[in-house]
Amino acid sequence: MRKVGRKPLRKKHTAPPIRTSGFVLKATLRFLRLSHVLVFLSVFVFCQTRRNKVEKTVLLAPVQNEQKLSFHCVSIGAADLIGNLRQVSNDYFAHDSSGVGQTPSSDEQLLDAYSQAVISVVQKVSPAVVNIDVQRQVTGRNRNYPYTQELQGNGSGFIFTPDGYILTNSHVVSGASKIEVTLSDGRNYGAQLIGDDPHTDLAVIRINAPNLTTARLGNSESLRVGQLAIAIGNPYGFQATVTSGVISAIGRSFRSRSGRLIDNMIQTDAALNPGNSGGPLVTTHGEVIGINTAVILSAQGLCFAVPINTAKIVIPALLRDGRVRRGYIGIGGQNVELPRRLVLFHKLSKDRGILVISTEPNSPAQKAGVQEGDVLVGFNSQPVGSVDELHKFLTHEQVGTRAYITIVRRNQKLVLDIIPEEVPGSYSSF
């Protein structure tokens, strides 16, 4: 009989275990070595390129202070490659403790450029800045006894023509009995007052001196807020003082001693030291863009300068006539607000006008029939809402020229012919 038994179990065929091939490991190592070599070559080429650029720059730039730049090429090994790559930057050159061959940082370069700009302007403009000493005689009465007292003042100015004409502030030289100018090189000269305009706080004086350095006049219309500005003065006859800042605002209005507004004033944060009134405010190109005139201490040192374009209009009149001719109609008034009903009824452009409080005897306004209580609302078909706006219309071109003013008298709107005259020497109206 055939024996029936269990069939023998067959062995399952399984895949042999995976073994890392030797050539794969070798390929990986070769790839890593090749990558190290490529990185090393790229860093080496980068160093060589930067070195060539710096050497060319050093050869082309004017050398003021002889400095030797030392460049060190550091061989980078494969083992230290990763650590050295972290230290590669724009300042990869070697730095030693003595400071030789050090490349300045970007902040230092900017600071040095700023300093060089200010130094260049001071060297160019400061020889034209002068110190002005004035003496004024003031009369008064003490216990019914008249007395005369002599006061001294000081300010700055700058020469703008080779024949000795100097521009300064009106409040520096106005009413002076004696004016003495000290140049930057220490020379002293007596000065003559050529013209004075208190409405713009500008004045021109002149000295007779040889070999004068002049300041170049710029264009204040091209100014931009944030532009660098440098204020230079020569107080007390010492070395020129310099402050720098930026143009904080343009187009400001500032009221002069006469009561008129000076338009397009320049506001800057460049500090105005005592005795610097009348000195120039200049750009980084050494061009005068303003005349320093006032500082508001209660407003944390806000400084203002008369724009040079205003001076360009005033200077010819001061040289020719010694004054600036302006129109005058002879009224005293104040700004008032008009009732809304009256504005709509007469179809007025503005809801404000000038209330006439008084009229000067034999003035153009009195001759034209202007009465107290009238409200002036127009000049030559242009709306007038304030005293300052009327001042803008009363220019030298209106002197002796027939014009017409629009007034509101009670509930009536009237138009009167008027011929403005030149502003008298002393007046309390406009």
C-alpha positions in Angstrom: 0.0 0.0 0.0 1.1 3.5 -0.8 1.5 5.6 2.2 -0.4 8.7 2.2 1.3 11.5 4.1 1.7 15.2 4.2 3.2 16.8 1.3 6.5 18.5 2.0 6.3 22.3 2.4 7.8 24.2 -0.4 10.2 27.0 0.5 8.9 30.4 -0.5 11.3 32.3 -2.8 12.0 35.8 -1.2 14.1 38.6 -2.7 17.6 38.8 -1.4 18.3 41.7 1.0 19.1 45.0 -0.5 22.8 45.8 -0.2 24.3 49.2 -0.9 26.3 49.0 -4.0 29.9 50.2 -3.8 29.8 52.2 -7.0 26.7 54.2 -5.8 28.6 55.3 -2.7 31.6 56.2 -4.7 29.4 58.3 -7.1 27.8 60.1 -4.1 31.2 61.0 -2.7 32.4 62.2 -6.1 29.4 64.3 -6.4 29.9 65.9 -3.0 33.5 66.6 -3.8 32.6 68.1 -7.1 30.0 70.4 -5.4 32.6 71.6 -2.9 35.0 72.4 -5.7 32.3 74.3 -7.6 31.4 76.4 -4.6 35.0 77.0 -3.9 35.6 78.2 -7.5 32.5 80.5 -7.4 33.7 82.2 -4.2 37.2 82.6 -5.6 35.9 84.2 -8.8 33.6 86.5 -6.8 36.6 87.6 -4.7 38.8 88.2 -7.7 36.0 90.2 -9.4 35.5 92.5 -6.4 39.2 92.9 -6.0 39.6 94.1 -9.6 36.7 96.5 -9.3 38.1 98.1 -6.1 41.6 98.4 -7.6 40.2 100.2 -10.7 38.2 102.6 -8.4 41.3 103.3 -6.4 43.3 104.1 -9.5 40.7 106.4 -11.0 39.6 108.3 -7.9 41.7 111.2 -6.7 43.8 110.2 -3.7 43.7 112.9 -1.0 45.1 110.8 1.8 47.5 108.1 0.8 46.0 104.9 2.1 47.2 101.4 1.2 44.4 98.9 0.7 45.5 95.4 1.5 43.6 92.6 0.1 44.0 89.0 1.3 42.7 86.0 -0.5 42.0 83.3 1.9 42.2 79.8 0.7 39.1 78.0 1.6 39.5 74.3 2.4 36.7 71.8 1.8 36.5 71.0 5.5 36.0 74.7 6.4 33.9 75.7 3.4 30.5 75.7 5.2 31.8 77.8 8.1 33.6 80.3 5.9 30.6 80.8 3.5 28.6 82.2 6.5 31.2 84.9 6.8 31.3 86.0 3.2 29.8 89.5 2.8 30.5 92.8 1.2 33.3 93.5 3.7 35.2 90.3 3.0 38.5 92.1 3.0 40.8 91.5 5.8 40.5 93.9 8.8 43.3 94.3 11.2 43.3 96.0 14.6 45.3 99.0 13.3 42.5 100.0 10.9 44.7 99.9 7.9 42.9 98.7 4.8 39.4 98.8 6.5 36.5 99.6 4.2 34.0 102.1 5.8 30.5 100.9 6.3 27.6 102.4 4.4 26.5 104.6 7.4 30.0 106.0 7.7 30.1 106.7 4.0 26.8 108.6 4.1 27.9 110.6 7.1 31.2 111.4 5.4 29.3 112.5 2.2 27.0 114.7 4.3 30.0 116.3 6.1 31.9 116.9 2.8 28.8 118.6 1.3 28.5 121.0 4.2 32.3 121.7 4.4 32.3 122.4 0.6 29.5 124.9 0.9 31.0 126.7 3.9 34.4 127.0 2.1 32.6 128.5 -0.9 30.1 130.9 0.7 31.5 131.9 4.1 34.1 134.4 2.6 31.1 136.4 1.3 29.3 136.5 4.7 30.0 139.6 6.7 29.3 140.8 10.2 27.3 144.1 10.6 27.6 146.3 13.7 25.1 149.2 14.0 24.5 152.1 16.3 21.1 153.7 16.9 20.3 156.9 18.8 17.1 156.6 20.8 15.5 159.7 22.3 13.2 159.7 25.3 12.1 161.7 28.3 12.9 160.9 31.9 11.0 163.0 34.5 10.3 165.7 31.9 14.0 165.8 30.9 14.7 164.7 27.3 17.7 162.3 26.8 19.4 160.6 23.9 20.7 157.0 24.3 22.9 155.2 21.9 22.1 151.5 21.3 24.2 148.9 19.6 23.0 146.0 17.4 24.5 143.2 15.5 23.6 141.1 12.5 24.9 139.4 9.4 24.7 139.9 5.6 26.4 138.7 2.4 28.1 140.3 -0.5 26.2 139.7 -3.8 28.2 142.0 -6.2 31.9 142.6 -6.6 31.6 146.3 -6.1 30.5 145.9 -2.4 26.7 145.7 -2.3 25.5 143.7 0.7 22.1 142.2 1.3 20.8 141.9 4.9 17.6 142.3 6.9 15.8 145.6 7.3 15.5 145.2 11.1 19.3 144.9 11.3 20.1 148.3 9.7 16.9 150.3 9.8 17.3 153.6 11.7 21.0 153.1 12.2 23.2 156.2 12.7 26.4 154.2 12.0 27.0 151.0 10.2 30.3 149.1 10.3 31.0 145.9 8.3 33.6 143.3 9.2 34.7 140.8 6.5 35.6 137.2 7.0 39.3 138.0 6.7 39.1 140.6 9.5 39.0 143.8 7.5 36.6 146.6 8.7 34.8 149.1 6.6 32.1 151.7 7.1 28.9 151.0 5.2 26.3 153.2 3.6 22.6 152.4 3.6 21.4 152.2 0.0 17.8 151.0 0.4 15.4 149.7 3.0 12.1 147.8 2.7 10.5 146.9 6.0 7.6 145.3 4.3 9.8 142.4 3.1 12.5 142.9 5.9 15.2 143.4 3.3 17.9 146.1 3.0 20.9 146.8 0.9 24.1 148.5 2.2 27.4 149.1 0.4 31.1 149.2 1.3 34.1 150.3 -0.7 36.6 147.5 -0.5 38.8 145.6 -3.0 39.1 141.8 -3.6 35.6 140.9 -2.5 34.1 137.4 -2.7 30.5 137.2 -3.7 27.7 134.7 -3.1 25.8 133.3 -6.0 22.0 133.8 -6.0 19.9 130.7 -6.7 16.2 130.0 -7.4 13.9 129.6 -4.5 11.1 128.4 -6.8 12.9 125.1 -7.3 13.0 124.2 -3.6 11.5 120.9 -2.4 10.5 120.0 1.1 13.2 117.8 2.7 16.0 119.4 0.7 19.2 120.0 2.6 19.6 123.7 3.7 22.6 125.3 5.4 22.4 128.6 7.3 25.6 130.7 7.6 26.1 133.8 9.7 29.0 135.9 11.0 27.9 137.2 14.4 30.1 139.4 16.5 32.9 139.5 13.9 34.1 136.0 14.8 34.5 133.0 12.5 31.4 132.1 10.5 28.8 130.0 12.3 27.1 127.2 10.4 23.9 125.2 11.1 22.3 122.7 8.8 18.9 121.2 8.4 16.2 120.6 5.8 13.5 122.7 4.2 10.6 122.0 6.5 7.9 123.8 4.5 7.6 126.3 1.6 4.9 128.9 0.8 4.6 130.1 4.4 3.3 133.6 5.2 5.1 135.7 7.8 4.0 139.2 9.0 6.6 141.8 8.9 7.1 144.7 11.3 5.0 147.0 9.0 2.0 144.6 9.3 2.2 143.3 5.7 2.5 139.6 5.0 5.7 138.3 3.4 4.6 135.5 1.1 6.4 132.3 0.1 8.5 132.3 3.2 10.9 129.3 3.6 10.6 127.3 6.9 13.7 125.4 7.9 14.9 123.5 11.0 18.4 124.9 10.6 18.9 126.7 13.8 19.2 130.5 13.6 21.7 131.7 16.2 21.7 135.2 17.7 23.4 137.6 15.3 22.7 135.4 12.2 19.8 137.5 11.0 20.5 138.6 7.4 22.8 135.7 6.7 22.3 133.5 3.7 20.4 130.2 3.5 22.1 128.1 0.9 21.8 124.8 -0.9 24.5 122.1 -1.2 25.5 123.7 -4.5 26.5 126.9 -2.7 23.6 128.9 -4.1 21.7 131.4 -1.9 18.0 130.5 -1.7 16.9 132.7 1.2 17.8 135.4 3.7 17.5 134.3 7.3 15.1 136.7 9.1 13.3 135.3 12.1 12.9 132.5 14.6 9.9 131.7 16.7 11.3 130.5 20.0 7.9 129.6 21.4 7.4 127.2 18.5 10.4 125.1 19.4 12.9 127.0 17.2 11.0 127.4 13.9 13.2 129.4 11.6 12.1 131.4 8.5 13.9 132.9 5.6 12.8 135.4 2.9 13.0 133.6 -0.5 15.7 134.9 -2.8 13.2 135.3 -5.6 11.5 138.0 -3.5 14.8 139.6 -3.0 15.5 139.7 -6.7 12.3 141.8 -7.2 13.1 144.1 -4.2 16.9 144.7 -4.9 16.5 146.6 -8.2 14.0 149.0 -6.6 16.3 149.6 -3.6 19.2 150.2 -5.8 17.3 152.6 -8.0 15.0 154.5 -5.5 16.2 153.4 -2.1 12.7 152.0 -1.4 10.0 149.9 -3.0 7.0 151.8 -4.3 3.6 150.4 -3.3 0.1 151.5 -3.7 -1.9 153.3 -1.0 -5.6 154.2 -0.8 -5.7 155.6 2.7 -8.2 153.5 4.7 -8.0 151.9 8.1 -10.0 148.7 8.5 -10.4 145.2 9.8 -11.6 141.9 8.4 -15.3 141.1 8.9 -17.6 138.3 8.0 -20.6 139.2 5.8 -24.2 137.9 6.5 -25.1 135.0 4.3 -28.2 136.8 3.1 -26.1 139.7 1.9 -23.7 137.5 0.1 -26.4 135.7 -1.8 -28.3 138.8 -2.6 -25.3 140.6 -4.2 -23.8 137.3 -5.6 -20.5 137.9 -3.9 -17.6 135.5 -4.4 -16.5 135.6 -0.8 -18.3 135.9 2.5 -15.7 138.2 4.0 -14.6 141.8 3.4 -12.8 144.8 4.9 -14.8 147.0 7.2 -13.7 150.6 6.8 -13.0 152.1 10.3 -11.4 155.3 9.2 -10.2 157.2 6.1 -7.0 159.4 5.9 -7.5 163.1 5.1 -7.0 163.9 1.4 -6.4 160.2 0.7 -7.5 158.5 -2.5 -10.2 156.7 -0.5 -11.6 160.0 0.8 -11.5 161.5 -2.6 -13.3 158.5 -4.1 -16.1 158.9 -1.6 -15.4 155.9 0.8 -17.2 156.3 4.1 -16.8 154.8 7.5 -18.9 151.7 7.8 -18.5 150.7 4.2 -17.3 147.1 3.5 -14.7 146.8 0.7 -15.3 143.5 -1.2 -13.5 144.0 -4.5 -10.7 145.7 -6.3 -10.6 145.8 -10.1 -13.3 143.1 -10.4 -11.2 140.8 -8.2 -12.8 139.7 -4.9 -11.1 141.0 -1.7 -11.7 139.1 1.5 -9.0 140.5 3.8 -6.5 143.2 4.3 -3.6 141.0 3.1 -5.4 140.3 -0.2 -5.8 144.1 -0.7 -2.1 144.5 -0.1 -1.3 142.1 -2.9 -3.3 144.3 -5.4 -1.7 147.6 -4.2 1.6 147.1 -6.1 3.9 149.8 -7.6 2.1 149.2 -10.9 -1.1 150.6 -9.4 0.5 153.9 -8.3 -1.1 156.7 -10.3 -3.3 154.2 -12.3 -7.1 154.6 -12.3 -8.8 151.6 -10.7 -12.2 150.9 -9.1 -13.3 149.3 -5.9 -16.4 147.5 -5.0 -18.0 148.3 -1.6 -21.2 147.3 0.2 -22.9 150.3 1.9 -25.8 149.2 4.1 -27.7 147.0 1.6 -26.3 148.6 -1.5 -23.5 147.4 -3.7 -21.5 150.3 -5.1 -18.5 150.6 -7.5 -16.2 153.7 -7.0 -13.4 155.0 -9.1 -10.1 155.5 -7.2 -6.5 156.4 -8.1 -4.0 154.8 -5.6 -1.0 156.9 -4.6 2.5 155.9 -3.4 2.8 154.9 0.3 3.8 157.9 2.4 6.9 157.7 4.5 5.0 157.0 7.7 1.5 155.7 7.7 -0.9 153.7 9.8 -3.3 152.7 7.0 -3.2 151.1 3.6 
